[in-house]
């Protein structure tokens, strides 16, 4: 019984440490890459919209949409009218866009747009709390 409990505790600790490593990685050039797959579970129209946010020297280098099941046509509008806007922004300005912006260029994709904003904000919050 004690061996079983110890094995379960060890497996849980291993899972938790692996999970933490999956959220943010620092590349050799100093760029942080934050993956929101496990960080933000908010849903767009059909599902979650996980993102990778790349940050270097306090600026968003790029935001990359990860595979999702949102409607392709509508999500293309989100990509064009929102996701690319974060590129080159300082973290504070990007966080403001992710929190406060009313994006009207994504007509018909409101839920996906809001979900992308929440994912980017979650990534930026995580970066600010965990960067080294």
Contact map, one row per residue, 1 for C-alpha under 8 A:
111110000000000000000000000000000000000000000000000000000000000000000000000000000000000000000000000000000000000000000000000000000000
111111000000000000000000000000000000000000000000000000000000000000000000000000000000000000000000000000000000000000000000000000000000
111111100000000000000000000000000000000000000000000000000000000000000000000000000000000000000000000000000000000000000000000000000000
111111110000000000000000000000000000000000000000000000000000000000000000000000000000000000000000000000000000000000000000000000000000
111111111000000000000000000000000000000000000000000000000000000000000000000000000000000000000000000000000000000000000000000000000000
011111111100000000000000000000000000000000000000000000000000000000000000000000000000000000000000000000000000000000000000000000000000
001111111110000000000000000000000000000000000000000000000000000000000000000000000000000000000000000000000000000000000000000000000000
000111111111000000000000000000000000000000000000000000000000000000000000000000000000000000000000000000000000000000000000000000000000
000011111111100000000000000000000000000000000000000000000000000000000000000000000000000000000000000000000000000000000000000000000000
000001111111110000000000000000000000000000000000000000000000000000000000000000000000000000000000000000000000000000000000000000000000
000000111111111000000000000000000000000000000000000000000000000000000000000000000000000000000000000000000000000000000000000000000000
000000011111111100000000000000000000000000000000000000000000000000000000000000000000000000000000000000000000000000000000000000000000
000000001111111110000000000000000000000000000000000000000000000000000000000000000000000000000000000000000000000000000000000000000000
000000000111111111000000000000000000000000000000000000000000000000000000000000000000000000000000000000000000000000000000000000000000
000000000011111111100000000000000000000000000000000000000000000000000000000000000000000000000000000000000000000000000000000000000000
000000000001111111110000000000000000000000000000000000000000000000000000000000000000000000000000000000000000000000000000000000000000
000000000000111111111000000000000000000000000000000000000000000000000000000000000000000000000000000000000000000000000000000000000000
000000000000011111111100000000000000000000000000000000000000000000000000000000000000000000000000000000000000000000000000000000000000
000000000000001111111110000000000000000000000000000000000000000000000000000000000000000000000000000000000000000000000000000000000000
000000000000000111111111000000000000000000000000000000000000000000000000000000000000000000000000000000000000000000000000000000000000
000000000000000011111111100000000000000000000000000000000000000000000000000000000000000000000000000000000000000000000000000000000000
000000000000000001111111100000000010000000000000000000000000000000000000000000000000000000000000000000000000000000000000000000000000
000000000000000000111111100000000111111000000000000000000000000000000000000000000000000000000000000000000000000000000000000000000000
000000000000000000011111110000011110000000000000000000000000000000000000000000000000000000000000000000000000000000000000000000100000
000000000000000000001111111000011100000000000000000000000000000000000000000000000000000000000000000000000000000000000000000000000000
000000000000000000000001111101111000000000000000000000000000000000000000000000000000000000000000000000000000000000000000000000000000
000000000000000000000000111111111000000000000000000000000000000000000000000000000000000000000000000000000000000000000000000000000000
000000000000000000000000011111100000000000000000000000000000000000000000000000000000000000000000000000000000000000000000000000000000
000000000000000000000000001111100000000000000000000000000000000000000000000000000000000000000000000000000000000000000000000000000000
000000000000000000000000011111110000000000000000000000011000000000000000000000000000000000000000000000000000000000000000000000000000
000000000000000000000000011111111000000000000000000001111000000000000000000000000000000000000000000000000000000000000000000000000000
000000000000000000000001111001111100000000000000000011110000000000000000000000000000000000000000000000000000000000000000000000100000
000000000000000000000001111000111110000000000000000111100000000000000000000000000000000000000000000000000000000000000000000000000000
000000000000000000000011100000011111000000000000000111000000000000000000000000000000000000000000000000000000000000000000001001100000
000000000000000000000111000000001111111000000000011110000000000000000000000000000000000000000000000000000000000000000000001000000000
000000000000000000000010000000000111111100000000011100000000000000000000000000000000000000000000000000000000000000000011011000000000
000000000000000000000010000000000011111110000000111000000000000000000000000000000000000000000000000000000000000000000000000000000000
000000000000000000000010000000000011111110000000000000000000000000000000000000000000000000000000000000000000000000000000000000000000
000000000000000000000010000000000011111110000000000000000000000000000000000000000000000000000000000000000000000000000010011000000000
000000000000000000000000000000000001111111000001010000000000000000000000000000000000000000000000000000000000000000000110010000000000
000000000000000000000000000000000000111111100001000000000000000000000000000000000000000000000000000000000000000000000000000000000000
000000000000000000000000000000000000000111110001000000000000000000000000000000000000000000000000000000000000000000100110000000000000
000000000000000000000000000000000000000011111111100000000000000000000000000000000000000000000000000000000000001100100000000000000000
000000000000000000000000000000000000000001111111100000000000000000000100000000000000000000000000000000000000001111110000000000000000
000000000000000000000000000000000000000000111110000000000000000000000110000000000000000000000000000000000000101100000000000000000000
000000000000000000000000000000000000000000111111000000000000000000001110000000000000000000000000000000000000000000000000000000000000
000000000000000000000000000000000000000000111111100000000000000000011100000000000000000000000000000000000000000000000000000000000000
000000000000000000000000000000000000000111110111110000000000000000011000000000000000000000000000000000000000000000100000000000000000
000000000000000000000000000000000000100000110011111000000000000011111100000000000000000000000000000000000000000100110010000000000000
000000000000000000000000000000000011100100000001111100000000000011110000000000000000000000000000000000000000000000010010000000000000
000000000000000000000000000000000011100000000000111110000000001111000000000000000000000000000000000000000000000000010011000000000000
000000000000000000000000000000001111000000000000011111000000001111000000000000000000000000000000000000000000000000000000001000000000
000000000000000000000000000000011110000000000000001111100001111100000000000000000000000000000000000000000000000000000001001100000000
000000000000000000000000000000111100000000000000000111110001111000000000000000000000000000000000000000000000000000000000000000000000
000000000000000000000000000000111000000000000000000011111111110000000000000000000000000000000000000000000000000000000000000000000000
000000000000000000000000000001110000000000000000000001111111100000000000000000000000000000000000000000000000000000000000000000000000
000000000000000000000000000001100000000000000000000000111110000000000000000000000000000000000000000000000000000000000000000000000000
000000000000000000000000000000000000000000000000000000111111000000000000000000000000000001100000000000000000000000000000000000000000
000000000000000000000000000000000000000000000000000000111111100000000000000000000000000111100000000000000000000000000000000000000000
000000000000000000000000000000000000000000000000000011110111111000000000000000000000011111100100000000000000000000000000000000000000
000000000000000000000000000000000000000000000000000011110011111000000000000000000000001110000000000000000000000000000000000000000000
000000000000000000000000000000000000000000000000000011100001111100000000000000000001011100000000000000000000000000000000000000000000
000000000000000000000000000000000000000000000000001111000001111110000000000000000011011000000000000000000000000000000001000000000000
000000000000000000000000000000000000000000000000001110000000011111000000000000000010000000000000000000000000000000000000000000000000
000000000000000000000000000000000000000000000000111100000000001111100000000000100010000000000000000000000000000000000000000000000000
000000000000000000000000000000000000000000000000111100000000000111110000000000000000000000000000000000000000000000000000000000000000
000000000000000000000000000000000000000000000000110000000000000011111000000000000000000000000000000000000000000000000000000000000000
000000000000000000000000000000000000000000000011110000000000000001111100000000000000000000000000000000000000000000000000000000000000
000000000000000000000000000000000000000000000111100000000000000000111111000000000000000000000000000000000000000000000000000000000000
000000000000000000000000000000000000000000011110100000000000000000011111011000000000000000000000000000000000000100000000000000000000
000000000000000000000000000000000000000000001100000000000000000000001111111000000000000000000000000000000000000000000000000000000000
000000000000000000000000000000000000000000000000000000000000000000001111111100000000000000000000000000000000000000000000000000000000
000000000000000000000000000000000000000000000000000000000000000000000011111110000000000000000000000000000000000000000000000000000000
000000000000000000000000000000000000000000000000000000000000000000000111111111000000000000000000000000000101100000000000000000000000
000000000000000000000000000000000000000000000000000000000000000000000111111111100000000000000000000000000000100100000000000000000000
000000000000000000000000000000000000000000000000000000000000000000000001111111110000000000000000000000000000000000000000000000000000
000000000000000000000000000000000000000000000000000000000000000000000000111111111100000000000000000000001100100000000000000000000000
000000000000000000000000000000000000000000000000000000000000000000000000011111111110000000000000000000000100100110000000000000000000
000000000000000000000000000000000000000000000000000000000000000010000000001111111111000000000000000000000000000000000000000000000000
000000000000000000000000000000000000000000000000000000000000000000000000000111111111000000000000000000000000000000000000000000000000
000000000000000000000000000000000000000000000000000000000000000000000000000011111111100000000000000000101100000000000000000000000000
000000000000000000000000000000000000000000000000000000000000000000000000000011111111110000000000000000100000000010000000000000000000
000000000000000000000000000000000000000000000000000000000000001110000000000001111111111000000000000000000000000000010000000000000000
000000000000000000000000000000000000000000000000000000000000011000000000000000111111111000000000000000000000000000000000000000000000
000000000000000000000000000000000000000000000000000000000000000000000000000000001111111000000000000000000000000000000000000000000000
000000000000000000000000000000000000000000000000000000000001011000000000000000000111111110000100100000000000000000000000000000000000
000000000000000000000000000000000000000000000000000000000001111000000000000000000011111110000000000000000000000000000000000000000000
000000000000000000000000000000000000000000000000000000000011110000000000000000000000011111000000000000000000000000000000000000000000
000000000000000000000000000000000000000000000000000000000011100000000000000000000000011111101100000000000000000000000000000000000000
000000000000000000000000000000000000000000000000000000000111000000000000000000000000000111111100000000000000000000000000000000000000
000000000000000000000000000000000000000000000000000000000111000000000000000000000000000011111110000000000000000000000000000100000000
000000000000000000000000000000000000000000000000000000000000000000000000000000000000000001111111000000000000000000000000000000000000
000000000000000000000000000000000000000000000000000000000000000000000000000000000000000011111111100000000000000000000000000000000000
000000000000000000000000000000000000000000000000000000000001000000000000000000000000010011111111110000000000000000000000000000000000
000000000000000000000000000000000000000000000000000000000000000000000000000000000000000000111111111000000000000000000001100100000000
000000000000000000000000000000000000000000000000000000000000000000000000000000000000000000011111111110000000000000000000000000000000
000000000000000000000000000000000000000000000000000000000000000000000000000000000000010000001111111110000000000000001000000000000000
000000000000000000000000000000000000000000000000000000000000000000000000000000000000000000000111111110000000000000001101100000000000
000000000000000000000000000000000000000000000000000000000000000000000000000000000000000000000011111110000000000000001100100000000000
000000000000000000000000000000000000000000000000000000000000000000000000000000000000000000000001111111000000000000000000000000000000
000000000000000000000000000000000000000000000000000000000000000000000000000000000000000000000001111111100000000000000000000000000000
000000000000000000000000000000000000000000000000000000000000000000000000000000000000000000000000000111110000000000000000000000000000
000000000000000000000000000000000000000000000000000000000000000000000000000000001100000000000000000011111100000010000000000000000000
000000000000000000000000000000000000000000000000000000000000000000000000000000000000000000000000000001111110000000000000000000000000
000000000000000000000000000000000000000000000000000000000000000000000000000010001000000000000000000000111110000000000000000000000000
000000000000000000000000000000000000000000000000000000000000000000000000010011001000000000000000000000111111110010000000000000000000
000000000000000000000000000000000000000000000000000000000000000000000000000000000000000000000000000000011111110000000000000000000000
000000000000000000000000000000000000000000000000000000000000000000000000010000000000000000000000000000000111110000000000000000000000
000000000000000000000000000000000000000000001000000000000000000000000000011011000000000000000000000000000111111110000000000000000000
000000000000000000000000000000000000000000000000000000000000000000000000000000000000000000000000000000000111111111000000000000000000
000000000000000000000000000000000000000000111000000000000000000000000000000000000000000000000000000000000000111111100000000000000000
000000000000000000000000000000000000000000111000100000000000000000000100001001000000000000000000000000000000111111110000000000000000
000000000000000000000000000000000000000000010000000000000000000000000000000001000100000000000000000000100100111111111000000000000000
000000000000000000000000000000000000000000010000000000000000000000000000000000000000000000000000000000000000011111111100000000000000
000000000000000000000000000000000000000001110001100000000000000000000000000000000000000000000000000000000000001111111110000000000000
000000000000000000000000000000000000000000010000111000000000000000000000000000000010000000000000000000000000000111111111000000000000
000000000000000000000000000000000000000000000000000000000000000000000000000000000000000000000000111000000000000011111111100000000000
000000000000000000000000000000000000000101000000000000000000000000000000000000000000000000000000011000000000000001111111110000000000
000000000000000000000000000000000001001101000000111000000000000000000000000000000000000000000000000000000000000000111111111000000000
000000000000000000000000000000000001000000000000001010000000001000000000000000000000000000000010010000000000000000011111111100000000
000000000000000000000000000000000000000000000000000000000000000000000000000000000000000000000010011000000000000000001111111110000000
000000000000000000000000000000000001001100000000000000000000000000000000000000000000000000000000000000000000000000000111111111000000
000000000000000000000000000000000111001000000000000110000000000000000000000000000000000000000000000000000000000000000011111111100000
000000000000000000000000000000000000000000000000000010000000000000000000000000000000000000100010000000000000000000000001111111110000
000000000000000000000000000000000000000000000000000000000000000000000000000000000000000000000000000000000000000000000000111111111000
000000000000000000000000000000000100000000000000000000000000000000000000000000000000000000000000000000000000000000000000011111111100
000000000000000000000001000000010100000000000000000000000000000000000000000000000000000000000000000000000000000000000000001111111110
000000000000000000000000000000000000000000000000000000000000000000000000000000000000000000000000000000000000000000000000000111111110
000000000000000000000000000000000000000000000000000000000000000000000000000000000000000000000000000000000000000000000000000011111110
000000000000000000000000000000000000000000000000000000000000000000000000000000000000000000000000000000000000000000000000000001111111
000000000000000000000000000000000000000000000000000000000000000000000000000000000000000000000000000000000000000000000000000000111111
000000000000000000000000000000000000000000000000000000000000000000000000000000000000000000000000000000000000000000000000000000000111
